[in-house]
Amino acid sequence: MTEVREKWACDYCTYENWPSALKCTMCRAQRSMGPIITEDSYKSSADPDPTGTDCSSNLLICPDSSARPRVRPSSVAEMTNKWSCQMCTYLNWPRAVRCTQCLCQRPRTNSPTEYPQTSTSNAGCRATLHSPVDPCEEYNDRNRLNTHQKHWTCTSCTYQNWPKTERCVVCDHPKPNNQEAIERPESAETSLMINEQDRARWRGGCSGGQVPRRSPPLPNREDSIKMDFQRIELAAGAMSIKDDQEIDFKKLKQIRNRMRKTDWLFLSACAGVVEGDLAAIEAYKSSGGDIARQLTADEVQLLNRSSAFDIGFTLVHLAIRFRRQDMLAILLTEVNQQAAKCIPSMVCHELTEQIRREIAASLHQRKGDFACYFLTDLVTFTLPADIEDLPPAVQEKLFDEVLDRDVQKELEEESPVINWSLEVGTRLDSRLYALWNRTAGDCLLDSVLQATWGIYDKDSVLRKTLHDSLHDCSHWFYTRWKEWESWYSQSFGLHFSLREEQWQEDWAFILSLASQPGASLEQTHIFVLAHILRRPIIVYGVKYYKSFRGETLGYTRFQGVYLPLLWEQSFCWKSPIALGYTRGHFSALVAMENDGYDNRGAGANLNTDDDVTVTFLPLVDSERKLLHIHFLSAQEMGNEEQQEKLLREWLDCCVTEGGMLAALQKSSRRRNHPLVTQMVEKWLERYRQLRPCPSLSDGEEEEEEDE
């Protein structure tokens, strides 16, 4: 029994060794010459020394920071003297310089109650104590000393081991003889960078209940990319450095300077697969990154982790290597979806980039009080009429690849929103088709550009223009938005009023959404987009939010007409675009080119020719109720007749033979942008080559049989 009480604990792994052992049996560390753990160390605090002269009970050897110190329960006075970490709220001992849990720097304070001074004279002790005895003092001192010691990094698993260990604690790989010890980063700034994402997850995961609508704005994309830079650089800096193969830091700096934001997001997504961080992958997908992208030699060198990253690896390869089943399912679904879809902008990337540059060049800012941005070109995307010349099997394949069948079915069958009128869809040949769109948070901006130019907002040009217009014309849009929201809440019986501070807070939230790529947008942003396009936007959408069980959860409030009411009517075009909304997702609704034969205006004189395509867009729903006009002022609001008059002023309207009010969307092949026409022709040529070979004539078949 005596030998059991005299075991000594290892300073590094806390394993209790026999007294005759000179090295730790577990980690082979040298035995420390400090005090030995005795039976007095485990005595309960219920029997304290009333005289306070027994100093041997305070002689404790605490383990390393990876385990909790074996100390007796603290008194109430000691617990009140502990300081709480400002990041993780862990209660630390009074003399700890850093948080034991997250290594965060202790906040500096000059409070006189931080270290209560006591003067206790004990006959049995060697010195007079001027502060409360901290049973974890030696533990914290050794932490401060150990953080400055040098560690060696395992070349197999990259784990940083203590200098006295001969083999890796994780994988049992032997320590290289010629490897230099790598000092761990100890500055407060580095420690904050290492724990930044974990602390963000702690703050988000600890907040119970639903997320409030007035949440603080997310960090800018540049800040998040800087955070990704730091994480990748720290991961690269913690790797092994051999004497015979030193990293050329100058070359790495050149590689970093050449990389763009998308490249850093891709590297962050690769590191996210290894670390199990799904948010990094979602950020890369939201930016329009290619899931099938492969790692290059420079990127692998920058990551500097040969055990995880190889040249030619994709996110799917990394998910398979590290057995990330949840990520693998998402990535494979995305790859299959991209492979199955083929829209015009995917066929020729050179033309797509030229169109993006053309859009950026056609954006201008209006001078004056209302300094909103606007597009100078009127472009409307339509499906080419040559599709009908293709064989039925090829047509079916084309529609499967360019349309979103699920959205089309939901808008046509589940809730009759589009193509519900046989007169418009069949006789007037104005059937609407829902183009396939990305499922990222930029679906509204993508659908607007698809309905006009046939491409995505991949470079966030339209989002930046939306943010700048909202910021520069904040007063104008804020007045309309506040007046509309007040009227809308009162019309639905929600009798409440907000203070000006609350209105400002909600408006700041709307402004923050416009500046965050991937963030979902609201009705106010559609209203601003109508001003940027200088043309009306008609949204055909479902009226109710529904759960996966089909239960109605609330109104969507997106369906309706958005007019550029803050512009002069003479400055705008009357030809609208159509968008579809289904359960948090926007899609572009486009028509197919027609020949404009018989001036299909149902009694209206359109003065069209064979080169103009006219599409009839209903301004009423399936119940023949007029669509809502969003963001009207108090003077513009009125009965249905007044709203119909307002629609006729801002759009080219007509009444069909069936008595339905419709807006005319006109597009001319001659006036359409040549780059868009060239892109569509190149996309259509791909399906023309799929035409089946014509069958041989009877005479040719007989000749072949004779031969």
Residue pairs with C-beta under 8 A, 6 or more apart in sequence:
3 18
3 19
5 38
5 39
6 19
6 36
6 38
7 16
7 17
7 18
7 19
7 36
7 37
8 16
8 17
8 19
8 21
8 31
8 32
8 36
8 37
8 61
9 15
9 16
9 17
9 37
9 61
9 63
9 70
10 16
10 17
10 24
10 26
10 27
10 29
10 31
10 32
11 29
11 32
11 34
11 61
11 63
11 64
11 142
12 24
12 27
12 29
12 64
12 162
12 164
12 165
13 24
13 26
13 27
13 29
13 63
13 64
13 169
14 63
14 64
14 67
15 24
15 25
15 26
15 27
16 37
17 24
17 25
17 31
18 25
19 36
21 31
22 30
22 31
23 29
23 30
23 31
24 30
24 31
27 162
27 165
27 169
28 164
28 165
28 166
28 167
29 162
29 164
29 165
30 164
32 61
34 61
34 138
35 59
35 60
35 61
36 61
37 60
37 61
37 70
38 56
40 54
40 56
40 57
41 57
41 59
41 60
41 70
41 72
42 70
42 72
43 57
43 72
44 72
44 73
45 72
45 73
45 75
49 57
51 122
52 120
52 122
53 122
53 123
53 124
53 125
54 124
55 122
55 124
55 125
55 126
57 72
58 133
58 135
60 69
60 70
60 71
60 135
60 136
60 138
60 139
61 138
62 69
62 70
62 71
62 136
62 138
62 139
62 142
63 69
63 70
63 139
64 146
65 100
65 143
65 146
69 135
69 136
69 139
71 135
71 136
72 135
74 82
74 135
77 116
77 132
78 94
78 132
78 134
79 91
81 94
81 114
81 115
81 116
81 132
82 91
82 92
82 93
82 94
83 91
83 92
83 94
83 96
83 106
83 107
83 114
84 90
84 91
84 92
85 91
85 92
85 99
85 101
85 102
85 104
85 106
86 104
86 107
87 99
87 102
87 104
87 195
87 199
87 202
88 99
88 101
88 102
88 104
88 199
88 202
90 99
90 100
90 101
90 102
92 99
92 100
92 106
93 100
93 134
93 136
93 137
93 139
93 140
94 114
94 115
94 131
94 132
94 134
95 115
95 134
95 137
95 140
96 106
96 136
96 140
96 143
97 105
97 106
97 140
97 143
97 144
98 104
98 105
98 106
98 143
98 147
98 191
99 106
100 143
102 195
102 198
102 199
103 191
103 195
104 191
104 192
104 195
105 188
105 191
105 192
115 131
116 131
116 132
117 130
117 131
118 129
118 130
118 131
118 132
119 128
119 129
119 130
120 128
120 129
121 128
134 140
147 184
147 186
148 183
148 186
149 162
149 163
150 163
150 181
150 182
150 183
151 160
151 161
151 162
151 163
151 181
151 182
151 183
151 184
152 160
152 161
152 163
152 175
152 176
152 179
152 180
152 181
152 182
153 159
153 160
153 161
153 179
153 182
153 238
153 239
153 240
154 160
154 161
154 168
154 170
154 171
154 173
154 175
154 240
155 173
155 176
155 179
155 240
155 242
156 168
156 171
156 173
156 307
157 168
157 170
157 171
157 173
157 307
158 238
158 239
158 240
158 305
158 307
159 168
159 169
159 170
159 171
160 182
160 184
160 238
161 168
161 169
161 175
163 181
165 175
166 174
166 175
167 173
167 174
167 175
168 174
168 175
176 242
178 242
178 243
179 240
179 241
179 242
179 243
180 241
180 243
182 238
182 240
182 241
185 191
185 194
185 234
185 237
190 234
193 227
193 230
193 231
193 234
194 234
196 227
196 230
197 227
197 231
197 277
213 506
213 509
214 505
214 506
214 509
215 509
217 508
217 509
217 512
217 515
217 516
218 512
218 516
218 519
219 227
220 515
220 516
221 261
221 516
221 517
224 283
225 261
225 264
225 265
225 268
228 264
228 265
228 267
228 268
228 271
228 280
229 256
229 264
231 268
231 271
232 264
232 267
232 268
232 271
232 302
232 303
235 271
235 303
235 304
235 305
236 252
236 302
236 303
236 304
236 305
239 304
239 305
241 247
247 301
247 304
252 301
252 302
255 298
255 301
255 302
256 302
259 267
261 287
262 287
262 288
262 289
263 299
265 280
265 283
265 284
265 287
265 289
266 284
266 289
266 293
266 299
267 299
267 302
267 303
268 280
268 283
268 284
269 280
269 281
269 283
269 284
269 289
269 315
270 295
270 299
270 303
270 309
270 313
270 315
270 318
271 277
271 280
271 303
272 278
272 279
272 280
272 281
273 281
273 315
273 318
273 319
273 322
273 324
273 327
274 305
274 308
274 318
274 322
276 324
276 327
278 326
278 327
278 330
281 315
281 327
281 330
281 331
282 518
283 518
285 291
285 334
285 440
286 440
286 441
286 442
286 517
286 518
287 517
287 518
288 438
288 440
288 442
288 456
288 458
291 314
291 315
291 316
291 331
291 334
291 335
291 338
292 314
292 316
292 335
292 338
293 314
293 315
294 311
294 312
294 313
294 314
295 303
295 309
295 310
295 311
295 312
295 313
295 314
296 311
297 311
299 309
300 306
300 309
300 310
300 311
303 309
308 318
308 321
308 322
309 318
310 317
313 321
315 327
315 331
316 328
316 331
316 332
316 335
318 324
319 327
319 328
319 331
320 328
340 400
340 401
341 401
341 402
341 436
342 401
342 402
342 683
342 686
343 401
343 402
343 435
343 436
343 450
343 454
343 683
344 402
344 454
344 455
344 679
344 680
344 682
344 683
345 352
345 355
345 454
345 455
345 456
345 679
347 679
347 682
347 683
347 686
348 679
348 682
348 683
351 675
351 678
351 679
351 682
352 455
352 679
354 675
355 453
355 454
355 455
355 673
355 675
355 676
355 679
356 455
356 458
356 459
356 461
358 377
358 673
358 675
359 375
359 449
359 453
359 461
359 462
360 461
362 375
362 376
362 377
363 373
363 374
363 375
363 376
363 461
363 465
363 532
364 373
364 374
364 376
365 371
365 372
365 373
365 374
365 468
365 472
366 372
366 373
366 374
370 473
370 476
370 566
370 567
371 472
371 473
372 469
372 472
372 473
372 476
372 528
372 531
372 532
372 566
372 567
373 465
373 468
373 469
373 532
374 531
374 532
374 533
374 534
375 532
375 533
375 534
377 673
378 535
378 573
378 575
378 671
379 452
379 453
379 672
379 673
379 676
380 451
380 452
380 575
380 577
380 665
380 666
380 667
380 672
381 450
381 451
381 452
381 453
381 454
381 588
381 590
381 676
382 590
382 591
382 592
382 593
382 613
382 615
382 667
383 402
383 433
383 590
383 591
383 592
383 593
384 592
384 593
384 680
384 681
384 684
385 592
385 593
385 594
385 595
386 684
387 395
387 398
387 592
387 684
387 687
388 395
388 592
390 398
390 687
390 688
390 691
391 691
391 692
393 692
394 687
394 690
394 691
394 692
397 687
397 690
398 687
399 433
401 436
402 435
402 436
403 433
403 434
403 435
403 436
404 434
404 435
404 436
404 437
404 587
407 434
407 580
407 582
407 585
407 587
408 433
408 434
410 542
410 582
410 583
411 417
411 418
411 419
411 434
411 540
411 542
411 580
411 582
412 418
412 419
412 420
415 542
415 543
416 622
417 540
417 541
417 542
417 559
417 580
417 621
417 622
418 432
418 434
418 540
418 580
418 589
419 425
419 431
419 432
420 622
421 618
421 658
421 660
423 656
423 657
423 658
423 660
424 430
424 616
424 618
424 656
424 660
424 662
425 431
427 600
428 600
428 602
428 616
428 656
429 592
429 594
429 600
430 591
430 614
430 615
430 616
430 617
431 591
431 592
432 540
432 578
432 580
432 589
432 590
432 591
432 615
432 617
433 589
433 590
433 591
433 592
434 580
434 587
434 588
434 589
435 447
435 450
435 587
435 588
435 589
435 590
436 587
437 443
437 446
437 447
437 450
437 585
437 586
437 587
437 588
438 446
438 456
439 585
440 446
440 518
441 517
441 518
441 519
441 520
442 456
442 457
442 460
442 463
442 517
442 518
443 585
443 586
443 587
444 521
444 525
444 526
444 529
444 579
444 586
445 457
445 460
445 462
445 463
445 466
445 521
445 529
446 456
446 457
446 586
446 588
447 579
447 580
447 586
447 587
447 588
448 457
448 462
448 529
448 533
448 537
448 577
448 579
448 588
449 455
449 456
449 457
449 462
450 456
450 588
450 590
451 577
451 578
451 579
451 588
451 589
451 590
452 533
452 577
453 673
453 676
454 676
454 679
454 680
457 463
460 517
462 529
462 532
463 514
463 515
463 517
465 532
466 514
466 525
466 528
466 529
466 532
467 511
467 514
467 515
469 528
469 531
469 532
470 477
470 510
470 511
470 514
470 525
470 528
471 511
473 566
474 507
474 511
476 566
477 524
477 527
477 528
477 566
478 507
480 527
480 565
480 566
480 631
480 633
481 507
481 510
481 524
481 527
481 631
482 503
482 507
483 633
483 634
484 630
484 631
484 632
486 497
487 634
487 637
488 557
489 495
489 496
498 506
510 522
510 524
510 525
512 519
513 519
513 520
513 521
513 522
513 525
514 521
514 525
520 584
523 557
523 558
523 562
523 630
523 631
524 631
526 537
526 539
526 558
526 562
526 630
527 562
527 630
527 631
529 537
529 562
530 536
530 537
530 562
530 563
530 564
531 564
531 566
531 567
533 564
533 577
534 564
534 567
534 571
534 572
534 573
535 564
535 572
535 573
535 574
535 575
535 576
535 577
536 561
536 562
536 563
536 564
536 574
536 576
536 577
536 650
536 651
536 663
537 561
537 562
537 576
537 577
537 578
537 579
538 560
538 561
538 562
538 576
538 577
538 578
538 579
538 617
538 619
538 627
538 663
539 558
539 559
539 560
539 561
539 562
539 578
539 579
539 580
539 581
540 559
540 578
540 579
540 580
540 581
540 589
541 556
541 558
541 559
541 579
541 580
541 581
541 582
542 556
542 559
542 581
542 582
542 583
543 555
543 556
543 559
544 552
544 553
544 554
544 555
544 556
545 552
545 553
545 554
545 555
545 556
545 583
546 552
546 553
546 583
547 553
556 581
558 581
559 581
559 621
559 627
559 628
560 627
560 628
560 629
560 630
561 576
561 619
561 627
561 628
561 629
561 630
561 647
562 630
562 631
563 629
563 646
563 650
564 572
564 650
565 631
565 632
565 633
565 636
569 649
569 650
572 650
574 650
574 651
574 652
574 664
575 652
575 664
575 665
575 666
575 667
576 617
576 651
576 663
576 665
577 588
577 665
578 588
578 589
578 590
578 617
578 665
579 586
579 587
579 588
579 589
580 586
580 587
580 588
580 589
581 587
591 613
591 615
591 665
593 613
593 667
593 669
594 613
594 614
595 610
596 606
596 608
596 609
596 610
596 611
596 612
596 613
596 614
597 610
599 605
599 606
599 607
599 608
600 606
600 614
601 614
601 654
602 654
602 655
602 656
602 657
603 654
603 655
603 657
604 654
604 655
606 614
606 664
608 614
608 666
611 668
611 669
611 670
612 666
612 667
612 668
613 666
613 667
613 668
613 669
614 664
614 665
614 666
615 664
615 665
615 666
615 667
616 654
616 656
616 662
616 663
616 664
616 665
617 662
617 663
617 664
617 665
618 660
618 661
618 662
619 626
619 627
619 647
619 651
619 653
619 661
619 662
619 663
620 626
620 627
620 660
620 661
621 627
624 660
626 640
626 643
626 644
626 647
626 661
629 636
629 643
629 646
629 647
632 643
632 646
636 642
636 646
644 661
647 653
647 661
647 663
651 663
651 664
652 663
652 664
652 666
653 661
653 662
653 663
653 664
654 661
654 662
654 664
655 661
655 662
656 662
669 677
696 704
